[in-house]
Amino acid sequence: MTSHGGRAPAAGPVSAASASVPTGNVYAKYQTDHPVEGALMGRFLRRLDGAVAACGSPQTILEVGTGEGEIAARMTRRFPEAVILGVDLPDPSLAQDWAGASWGPAFADAGHLPVRDGSIDLVLAIEVLEHLADPEAALAELARVGRGWVVVSVPLEPLWRVGNVVRRRYLRSLGNTPGHVQHWSRRGFVSSVRRHLDVHQVMSPLPWTLVVARPRRSPVRLDSGGGG
């Protein structure tokens, strides 16, 4: 782990399969000026804020699949005293995006996190698992390194692809966003998470599924006020 602003460019093991996994966002969804997309993203981020607020005051935070660092920076603003690490696959453009980050960036594979067992109070995987050939391995890693809460989200299918078709995006792939190789319904995603973690809350800020869970080693009641 590195402290605020610490540089951690070293990579953990990176699998051959990871070479085809995209890094960063296909389009700038956090900065979209489309009124509908902006409203949906704003609602999602409010639900995410509510979810992490209900997780107490984490001292250590890990974001897996941090991309350009939008969520990691958001966590830095919310938890200014926390030690925050964000990891993603090696990518020179991401290294440029991370320059001057107020959190500790690192290159690593979601299936082989360079973090000790049970060392992280809050683990985040926001819009990353749908890109992975083996999301079960990544979920197992989130469960391994977490000692507090785990918050994960994925696009809600088939609604996600329907929305893309309506906006006339990715029509040749029937609305599938480039790089999405996993497609979960709400029930299917919750079932996948439950194989590795205790699920405490499930939210559907359309068109996403957002799950708050906890490693099974130490169950704790979720604070009220996280939204539903």
Buried (B, 14 or more C-beta within 10 A) or exposed (E): BBEBEBEBEEBBEBBEEBEEBBBBBEEEBBEBEEEEBBEBBEEBBEBBBBBBBBBBEBEBBBBBBBBBBBBBBBBBEBBEEBBBBBBBBBBEEBBEBBEEBBBBBBBBBBBBBBBEEBBBBBBBBBBBBBBBBBBEBBBBBBBBBBBBBBBBBBBBBBBBBEBBBEEEBBEEEEBBBEBBEBBBEBEBBBEBBEEBBBBBBBBEBEBBBBBBBBBEEEEEEBEEEBBE
